[in-house]
């Protein structure tokens, strides 16, 4: 086995370029080289060198969600953003922060908390390093994968809080869009275009976000529901109430278990307690017998152990994680469709997520047979399509396989059907005409 | 409707559709990427309680300090609007809004949400305004009083017609914390150029609407007003803001785009335009001062368009 030598052009572009180690893979595809630029200028030089050498490039942050999506068709060079870890500017008075892409979400949260502020994003975390890796991922990765958690109900996903971005195009051109102010309609929203783009348009090197005050108090009000209809009723009561919940969460560890539906209430101590009591009364009145549970909650989200166990990342123990998105009013038929499709293939997945925002995650254990999981996904998509038809849009739901063991990946179409694919291809062709940025990671082989 | 004449949905209404966020990219594109025919929007429940406060200050500085302390305390009102003395006098002349006498600045703060929260926040905002020097605070007790408070602000743009034959409405953004400096500088520029400026703005997010007043019958005044209007935009850029917070770039501000963005930035944005509209059909000349050459135009239609073939439309 001959050792790889780093091409001279690449080596002279960046101080830290090495042949890749066996651990440097992207969704199973091994890389050949690894570069870790320390500045935007160095990163641009790396991409220019990669362009002249015709190398395919995949950006990597902490790697917490690097195994999301199909593997790239080719991965010559991983560009690691670990050294782009500076907090550029925290304008606390303006509730705005600018960071380099390699900054970790956890580290940023600590800094912002000292000023009583937060970036209102809470992507799911597992138990320790098991699911999401150290530090909960980097800002760049968060934007590129569009990962979000229950707070998306009130605050949206990364793209909704993003107000400015710096990217490097595949040819090494550095470009900025947006700015440092929340109200800004000058030019196109390139930040939104890069959100959820999985590294296929270029490398994100910096981002500016709008912030929110860190709530002084958080309480959770929850009920245990016997089935999908009751869960949907509880979610509707919470959503229609005037009590402004920040999240409406759902947890259904297995078919035989009850479904827990809970509201997250945030604000100052007094008003949160008042709202929690009111919500508990509303739920009690509407659903007698399910006595609502009020708990004060610390800042850390409790992990969903069943989901984490089912879909832990990395290695032979990795299960399958599916993200199901739908219009929130369809919660009951969607839950039923998930269980029905799973049962048909002898599966009993853990279901958890935002009942309020209509985004759930479904976790299937690593031991499930690949054909069973593939069959489940196919039947799930058909079942979803049946129960979420609209007279206006062609499709109002999706089931995306975020990550899965290799055998399942081979057996299944991870993305499923997607709207306006031709326009997406046109965008890709403009930004990356040579198809070198994370090729094949997005729907339609983009 | 794409520039190629195809009807297509962008996104699936879930906010989590796979692939590129074409909805996000399309929003704010000012008609340069296609024509919107149908929209899916998320609705929110009407808030349980609303309070509207009007606070009068002797100076703009004091008003600005109040805004900063409100935001700094962790309260995010539904609206914080500010008007200066000139704007107030125009509104008074137009709709007799009877804002407090002698106000150098008025602040209108609207808070909404669950009743308990609104109650607590109202008390806090009153205290903060008083601490910043407010000499009169009015709180609307019902919808009628609320409308009365808003009348002055909502009539402000039209009302300046009472104090000036013509005016330019500008739209720029600065970081909230830069507001005091920027407002002072606008006052300086106004004096230097001999052109009055009435200030009305969304103080909560630094979105300014300076009303640049001039008499179009006086030779040279319109040019002076336009120059001053442009200088205000330069000021916004200088302070890390934006040349437009709401009303868009259009044709009028496209020449300012290169002051806010570099050539590579504009070139990159136009890649999106080339993806949607390589033929430059949709609103050419808007947003970007210099169009980008898009290279090969994909999908050039050779056969008649289906709608033409079926007789539904004419093509010429």
Interface residues (C-beta under 8 A of the other chain):
Chain A: X91 X93 X94 X95 X96 X116 X146 X152 X156 X157 X159 X167 X169 X173 X174 X175 X176 X177 X179 X180 X181 X182 X183 X184 X185 X186 X187 X188 X189 X190 X192 X193 X195 X196 X197 X201 X212 X213 X214 X216 X239 X240 X241 X242 X243 X244 X267 X268 X270 X271 X274 X275 X323 X325 X326 X327 X357 X358 X359 X390 X392 X393 X394 X395 X396 X397 X398 X400 X415 X416 X418 X419 X420 X421 X423 X424 X426 X427 X429 X430 X431 X442 X443 X444 X446
Chain B: X2 X8 X9 X10 X11 X12 X13 X14 X15 X16 X17 X18 X19 X20 X21 X22 X24 X25 X27 X28 X29 X38 X40 X45 X46 X47 X48 X49 X68 X71 X72 X74 X75 X76 X113 X114 X115 X116 X117 X120 X173 X174 X175 X176 X177 X202 X205 X206 X207 X240 X241 X242 X243 X244 X245 X246 X247 X248 X249 X253 X257 X260 X261 X262 X264 X265 X266 X267 X268 X269 X271 X272 X273 X274 X275 X276 X287 X298
